[in-house]
């Protein structure tokens, strides 16, 4: 016979599981506020699971450990892990879950992060472009700021980034060539054989390369194999290579796809970059330039 506490725990687990499985208990009007609260609790729990995986010394968790930590049923944990597997960069393992790489944010979320740093980096990069130049602009939220700050006239831009295309549509001094291929919606990137074939007919003055990470040994990280191939070709088809990446991108190697760094290249980052990471990249041929965000300029004046 179950104790009162055990019966209460069973009811809570069944209620939570039934809601997430979509069971209809009849009185939908009365149950809606309860369902919303459970949905918020579930989202918060999944966020906390992901934070645990990303914490130092973790990287993997078992179903039993998660159930014990959050006091929920195994069935609820398995549904949480299924949701995380769909939405984030995790791998289901036998009896648990492991972090396969940093969680990929949506393009909307990326636009809200480190905007002032990206703006300062993009502004500094765009100053390198002279009138009449031919440039390659990689996809990414930081490279979008390069496109936004282009003031040179008679410029031709080859790009695989939907964001850069939309920005440059409003610039009458820039001719845009869209690289063809398959669109990856989550980061609004075009890649594939068509884009690569187009670039083989180009020798650009500059290639502005975005990065999920920059590492002195592995190079420049991408989310997919196709994106990595295209970045490598972009760097091969330009006289000057400029990598644009904020300071967070210099201290991680948790990615699977990498483009090797060229012998000579230029990195523009922000002034919060770790000095040790900067020195390591300088040791492998990087010319490092640190841009100061407007926030930092404002603070120094005050």
RAGIWO-V867271 format. One record per residue. PSI is psi as a letter, one per 40 degrees, with the letter a starting at -180 (NA if undefined). Layout:
BEGIN
PSI
PSI
END
This chain:
BEGIN
h
i
i
d
d
d
d
d
d
d
d
d
d
d
d
d
d
d
d
d
e
f
h
h
e
d
g
d
d
d
e
d
d
d
d
d
d
d
d
d
d
d
d
d
d
d
d
d
d
d
d
d
d
e
i
h
e
b
d
i
i
i
d
d
d
d
d
d
d
e
f
i
i
d
d
d
d
d
d
d
d
d
d
d
d
d
e
i
g
i
h
h
i
h
e
a
i
i
h
e
i
i
h
h
i
i
d
d
d
d
e
e
h
f
d
d
d
d
d
d
d
d
d
d
d
d
e
e
h
i
h
e
i
h
i
h
h
i
i
i
d
d
d
d
d
d
d
d
e
h
e
i
i
f
i
h
h
h
i
e
h
d
d
d
d
d
d
e
d
e
h
e
e
h
h
h
h
h
h
i
a
h
h
h
d
d
e
f
h
h
i
a
d
d
d
d
d
d
d
e
e
h
h
i
d
i
h
h
h
i
i
d
i
h
h
d
d
d
b
h
i
i
d
i
d
d
d
d
d
d
d
d
d
d
d
d
f
i
d
h
h
h
h
h
h
i
d
d
e
e
f
i
f
f
i
d
h
i
h
i
i
i
d
h
i
h
h
h
a
i
e
e
i
h
d
d
d
d
d
d
d
d
e
f
e
h
h
h
h
h
i
h
i
d
d
d
d
d
d
d
d
NA
END
